[in-house]
Amino acid sequence: MVICAGIDLAASEHRPTGIAIVNAPALPKLVFLLIKEVYKDSEIIWLVKSHGVESVAIDSPLSLPSSGQGYRRVDLEMIKSGFRVLPPGWNSMKKLTLRAIGIRKALQDMNINVVETHPLSALKSSGCRSLEELLEATGARLQSSTLSKHEKDAVIAAVVCVYCAFKLCKSICAEDGSIALLPTLCH
């Protein structure tokens, strides 16, 4: 059994961040404990800690490019593999990345594993055409069908986190990072 969280991080505490926490006693049995929007880093960290989360997947770059501008090598590998990502070196992305690095450090200081993901790419790598199709393929049920975009991305990130915890996720890697994706789940 593993308890995972997915976080669709906003660049600023003034914008909504989606968070989804899931209990996975086994695959494909996923039970969502919480899906909501939050704002403050302290809220994110408190929810993760209070739910006993062991592993987190964050929808944000977790490192900056060494050149300071543009893409990291892992981003270029993602693009080469057919996935579209934004460059962490852009000013707007840099703010998001720095926030994510701070949250990752706080979580790692609590012995919580943290991985980087990209929900749109993870959905594409799964072969599923929608969140609903992904949930059907994983046997997961949601209590609400009216989720915000941030909550939907957090749910996908949480599913990625579970597959990583069970050592079944795919990863695109380079010397400057690794981005966790889903294996093929829909055909």
One Martini backbone bead per residue (centre of mass of N, CA, C, O) as a GRO file, in nm:
protein
  187
    1MET     BB    1   0.099   0.035   0.019
    2VAL     BB    2   0.016   0.375  -0.096
    3ILE     BB    3   0.071   0.729  -0.051
    4CYS     BB    4  -0.026   0.985  -0.278
    5ALA     BB    5   0.068   1.284  -0.467
    6GLY     BB    6  -0.071   1.551  -0.661
    7ILE     BB    7   0.075   1.849  -0.824
    8ASP     BB    8  -0.062   2.158  -0.953
    9LEU     BB    9   0.144   2.410  -0.990
   10ALA     BB   10   0.172   2.733  -0.916
   11ALA     BB   11   0.366   3.023  -0.934
   12SER     BB   12   0.152   3.133  -0.721
   13GLU     BB   13  -0.021   3.194  -0.418
   14HIS     BB   14  -0.262   3.353  -0.593
   15ARG     BB   15  -0.297   3.075  -0.722
   16PRO     BB   16  -0.422   2.777  -0.806
   17THR     BB   17  -0.365   2.458  -0.656
   18GLY     BB   18  -0.353   2.129  -0.725
   19ILE     BB   19  -0.475   1.846  -0.519
   20ALA     BB   20  -0.396   1.490  -0.486
   21ILE     BB   21  -0.503   1.210  -0.282
   22VAL     BB   22  -0.383   0.864  -0.274
   23ASN     BB   23  -0.485   0.532  -0.226
   24ALA     BB   24  -0.270   0.229  -0.281
   25PRO     BB   25  -0.301  -0.098  -0.213
   26ALA     BB   26  -0.328  -0.153  -0.530
   27LEU     BB   27  -0.318  -0.267  -0.844
   28PRO     BB   28  -0.597  -0.079  -0.966
   29LYS     BB   29  -0.638   0.044  -0.664
   30LEU     BB   30  -0.793   0.365  -0.629
   31VAL     BB   31  -0.817   0.607  -0.353
   32PHE     BB   32  -0.955   0.908  -0.308
   33LEU     BB   33  -0.912   1.148  -0.042
   34LEU     BB   34  -0.823   1.414  -0.219
   35ILE     BB   35  -0.966   1.712  -0.389
   36LYS     BB   36  -0.805   2.033  -0.447
   37GLU     BB   37  -0.768   2.376  -0.376
   38VAL     BB   38  -0.476   2.579  -0.327
   39TYR     BB   39  -0.212   2.826  -0.227
   40LYS     BB   40  -0.019   2.755  -0.005
   41ASP     BB   41   0.260   2.595   0.090
   42SER     BB   42   0.160   2.517   0.375
   43GLU     BB   43  -0.089   2.360   0.273
   44ILE     BB   44   0.053   2.147   0.110
   45ILE     BB   45   0.235   2.033   0.334
   46TRP     BB   46   0.010   1.966   0.537
   47LEU     BB   47  -0.152   1.765   0.362
   48VAL     BB   48   0.073   1.565   0.314
   49LYS     BB   49   0.140   1.508   0.612
   50SER     BB   50  -0.158   1.444   0.728
   51HIS     BB   51  -0.184   1.185   0.508
   52GLY     BB   52   0.089   1.017   0.479
   53VAL     BB   53   0.273   1.085   0.255
   54GLU     BB   54   0.539   0.931   0.049
   55SER     BB   55   0.460   1.053  -0.242
   56VAL     BB   56   0.541   1.298  -0.511
   57ALA     BB   57   0.385   1.470  -0.791
   58ILE     BB   58   0.510   1.738  -0.993
   59ASP     BB   59   0.385   2.006  -1.197
   60SER     BB   60   0.717   2.072  -1.249
   61PRO     BB   61   1.000   2.190  -1.257
   62LEU     BB   62   1.310   2.085  -1.057
   63SER     BB   63   1.491   2.255  -1.262
   64LEU     BB   64   1.737   2.441  -1.406
   65PRO     BB   65   1.903   2.555  -1.650
   66SER     BB   66   2.242   2.592  -1.691
   67SER     BB   67   2.219   2.848  -1.889
   68GLY     BB   68   1.934   3.007  -1.788
   69GLN     BB   69   1.811   2.929  -2.066
   70GLY     BB   70   1.545   2.757  -2.146
   71TYR     BB   71   1.638   2.434  -2.181
   72ARG     BB   72   1.669   2.129  -2.086
   73ARG     BB   73   1.763   1.818  -2.168
   74VAL     BB   74   1.498   1.677  -2.080
   75ASP     BB   75   1.316   1.856  -2.258
   76LEU     BB   76   1.442   1.767  -2.530
   77GLU     BB   77   1.362   1.468  -2.491
   78MET     BB   78   1.062   1.514  -2.485
   79ILE     BB   79   1.038   1.640  -2.766
   80LYS     BB   80   1.166   1.397  -2.916
   81SER     BB   81   0.915   1.208  -2.793
   82GLY     BB   82   0.643   1.409  -2.839
   83PHE     BB   83   0.656   1.633  -2.617
   84ARG     BB   84   0.511   1.925  -2.464
   85VAL     BB   85   0.722   2.184  -2.336
   86LEU     BB   86   0.836   2.421  -2.124
   87PRO     BB   87   1.075   2.652  -2.052
   88PRO     BB   88   1.239   2.710  -1.745
   89GLY     BB   89   1.391   2.985  -1.846
   90TRP     BB   90   1.154   3.131  -1.831
   91ASN     BB   91   1.030   3.364  -1.631
   92SER     BB   92   0.754   3.227  -1.561
   93MET     BB   93   0.890   2.941  -1.508
   94LYS     BB   94   1.096   3.016  -1.290
   95LYS     BB   95   0.896   3.072  -1.063
   96LEU     BB   96   0.781   2.787  -1.054
   97THR     BB   97   1.047   2.631  -1.012
   98LEU     BB   98   1.130   2.766  -0.743
   99ARG     BB   99   0.884   2.672  -0.588
  100ALA     BB  100   0.924   2.366  -0.633
  101ILE     BB  101   1.202   2.343  -0.499
  102GLY     BB  102   1.104   2.428  -0.215
  103ILE     BB  103   0.895   2.200  -0.178
  104ARG     BB  104   1.082   1.963  -0.220
  105LYS     BB  105   1.266   2.019   0.018
  106ALA     BB  106   1.051   2.003   0.241
  107LEU     BB  107   0.968   1.708   0.175
  108GLN     BB  108   1.250   1.573   0.193
  109ASP     BB  109   1.289   1.655   0.497
  110MET     BB  110   1.033   1.434   0.543
  111ASN     BB  111   1.087   1.176   0.359
  112ILE     BB  112   0.973   1.262   0.072
  113ASN     BB  113   0.907   1.170  -0.232
  114VAL     BB  114   1.012   1.336  -0.548
  115VAL     BB  115   0.852   1.405  -0.863
  116GLU     BB  116   0.848   1.471  -1.198
  117THR     BB  117   0.581   1.603  -1.406
  118HIS     BB  118   0.343   1.576  -1.704
  119PRO     BB  119   0.020   1.531  -1.753
  120LEU     BB  120  -0.018   1.549  -2.061
  121SER     BB  121   0.210   1.344  -2.122
  122ALA     BB  122   0.101   1.112  -1.945
  123LEU     BB  123  -0.160   1.075  -2.100
  124LYS     BB  124  -0.024   1.015  -2.370
  125SER     BB  125   0.151   0.766  -2.270
  126SER     BB  126  -0.114   0.594  -2.191
  127GLY     BB  127  -0.337   0.628  -2.441
  128CYS     BB  128  -0.526   0.826  -2.329
  129ARG     BB  129  -0.784   1.077  -2.401
  130SER     BB  130  -0.868   1.094  -2.086
  131LEU     BB  131  -0.936   1.103  -1.763
  132GLU     BB  132  -1.169   0.900  -1.771
  133GLU     BB  133  -1.007   0.676  -1.915
  134LEU     BB  134  -0.787   0.653  -1.701
  135LEU     BB  135  -0.970   0.579  -1.462
  136GLU     BB  136  -1.081   0.324  -1.588
  137ALA     BB  137  -0.799   0.181  -1.626
  138THR     BB  138  -0.741   0.212  -1.293
  139GLY     BB  139  -1.018   0.198  -1.114
  140ALA     BB  140  -1.099   0.483  -1.053
  141ARG     BB  141  -1.274   0.704  -0.823
  142LEU     BB  142  -1.488   0.983  -0.815
  143GLN     BB  143  -1.698   1.202  -0.635
  144SER     BB  144  -1.634   1.413  -0.866
  145SER     BB  145  -1.701   1.563  -1.198
  146THR     BB  146  -1.624   1.867  -1.096
  147LEU     BB  147  -1.328   1.975  -1.216
  148SER     BB  148  -1.063   2.138  -1.234
  149LYS     BB  149  -0.781   2.166  -1.408
  150HIS     BB  150  -0.597   2.139  -1.156
  151GLU     BB  151  -0.730   1.881  -1.046
  152LYS     BB  152  -0.686   1.701  -1.291
  153ASP     BB  153  -0.374   1.721  -1.294
  154ALA     BB  154  -0.342   1.608  -1.005
  155VAL     BB  155  -0.461   1.331  -1.065
  156ILE     BB  156  -0.254   1.247  -1.275
  157ALA     BB  157  -0.008   1.283  -1.089
  158ALA     BB  158  -0.102   1.069  -0.881
  159VAL     BB  159  -0.090   0.831  -1.076
  160VAL     BB  160   0.206   0.854  -1.137
  161CYS     BB  161   0.302   0.814  -0.848
  162VAL     BB  162   0.198   0.527  -0.817
  163TYR     BB  163   0.359   0.399  -1.054
  164CYS     BB  164   0.631   0.472  -0.925
  165ALA     BB  165   0.598   0.321  -0.653
  166PHE     BB  166   0.561   0.044  -0.839
  167LYS     BB  167   0.772   0.061  -1.078
  168LEU     BB  168   0.580   0.157  -1.368
  169CYS     BB  169   0.704   0.393  -1.480
  170LYS     BB  170   0.796   0.631  -1.697
  171SER     BB  171   1.106   0.784  -1.824
  172ILE     BB  172   1.259   1.093  -1.885
  173CYS     BB  173   1.614   1.129  -1.935
  174ALA     BB  174   1.883   1.323  -1.791
  175GLU     BB  175   2.142   1.485  -1.633
  176ASP     BB  176   1.904   1.727  -1.543
  177GLY     BB  177   1.670   1.497  -1.536
  178SER     BB  178   1.325   1.374  -1.457
  179ILE     BB  179   1.025   1.243  -1.623
  180ALA     BB  180   0.722   1.126  -1.528
  181LEU     BB  181   0.529   0.859  -1.662
  182LEU     BB  182   0.310   0.656  -1.829
  183PRO     BB  183   0.205   0.377  -1.914
  184THR     BB  184   0.032   0.171  -2.100
  185LEU     BB  185  -0.343   0.165  -2.056
  186CYS     BB  186  -0.442   0.234  -2.345
  187HIS     BB  187  -0.568   0.120  -2.686
   0.00000   0.00000   0.00000
